[in-house]
């Protein structure tokens, strides 16, 4: 299906998919997009509300993992108990 985007619309990449050949090897992956109204796009960041939420969620996970790593490193520097 071919469709022309309206001036108030934007494509947002949501993932990719690949079908498999009969022998099980994958075809090249194909990007998947959704059409988003520009009113849902933050003009400052250029991201949709959903993209901003995803980035915030990922940043929270990374921060949590870094804290675990940092706390572990600090605990190792204390040395063995006397």
N, C-alpha and C positions, 0 to 999 in steps of 0.2 A: 504494500500500500504506500503510495506517495502522497504526501500532504505538505503544503506550503505553510510555514509558520506565519502567524499573524504578527503584526508589529509589537503586540503586548505579550508575546510568548517567548519562552526560552527552553532549550533542551537541557536536561540535567541527567548526567550519567548515573545509573543506579546499579550497574554491574555488567557482567558479561556471561555468555553461555557458549558452549560448544557441543555440537551433536557428535555422534560417533559413527564411523564407517562400519559396514557389516563385519569387518575383521577386528573391530574394537578400538582401532586407533582414532584419535579425535580429529575432527575437522578444525580449521583455525577458529579461534574464538571470535564471537560477534558481540560488539557492545550493545547494551540495552539502555534506552533512554526513556524518560517520561517528559511530557510537555508541562511546563509550569508557567503560570501567569506571572508576568513581571512584577505585579503588585505583591507577590510573595517573596520577592528577591530583596535582600538588604542591599541598598545602593552603595553603602560604605564598603561592605565586604565582597559583594557580588555573589553571595551564597544564598540559597533558599533556607527557610526555617529548618527543614529537615536536615540539610547539610550542616548547619550550625549546631544542631542538637547532637548529631553524630560526632562531630569534632570535639564538642564538650565532653561527651561520654568517653571517647578515646583518651582525651587529655587526662580525665579523672583516673582512668585505669593506669595510664603510664605514670602518673604522679604517685599512685598507691604502690605500684611495683618499685619505683625508685625509692620511696620511703622504706619499704621492706629491705631493699638492697643496702641503703644507707645505714639503717639501724643494724643490719647484720655486720657490716664492715666495722662500725663503731664498737659493736660487741666483741668482735674478734681482737681489736686493738687493746682491750682491757687485759688480755692475757688470762692464764689459768688461775683459778682461785687458789689462795695460799692455805 
